[in-house]
Amino acid sequence: MCLAIPGRVVAISGGEGFDRRATVDYDGVQQEASLAYLPETKIGDYLLVHVGFALTCLDPEEAERVLKEIREMMAE
């Protein structure tokens, strides 16, 4: 089973297809992700990433709600 945590795009490097990449921030931990499947992604978007590929762009309000719940669970 996989657990996807929303991450916010903080940077995008140029290119097309598999060369277009985003830096995704997960509450201070940053990783690179391919934007091959979501070429319309913009800085500030929230994504779900699996094995290095951005697969879903989330509604910002929903992403923030999920992140808030995760933070609350971690604080307990």
QUIWOQUI-V529810 format. One record per residue. N is the residue number from 0. PSI is psi in degrees with one decimal (999 if undefined). Layout:
n->(N N)
psi->(PSI PSI)
This chain:
n->(0 1 2 3 4 5 6 7 8 9 10 11 12 13 14 15 16 17 18 19 20 21 22 23 24 25 26 27 28 29 30 31 32 33 34 35 36 37 38 39 40 41 42 43 44 45 46 47 48 49 50 51 52 53 54 55 56 57 58 59 60 61 62 63 64 65 66 67 68 69 70 71 72 73 74 75)
psi->(139.9 146.3 119.8 128.6 130.2 138.7 147.6 133.2 123.5 -14.8 152.0 131.5 146.1 -177.0 179.7 160.7 -130.3 -11.9 -17.6 120.9 153.2 147.8 120.1 129.1 125.6 78.7 48.0 -16.7 123.8 141.2 156.4 145.5 141.8 139.6 21.4 -34.9 -11.7 64.7 -18.0 0.9 140.8 160.5 134.5 -16.9 152.7 132.3 157.0 129.3 138.4 128.3 44.5 3.5 128.4 123.2 -25.8 136.3 129.5 154.8 130.4 -39.0 -41.6 -41.7 -44.5 -37.3 -44.7 -45.2 -38.9 -44.7 -40.0 -45.3 -41.1 -40.8 -39.0 -28.6 -21.0 999)
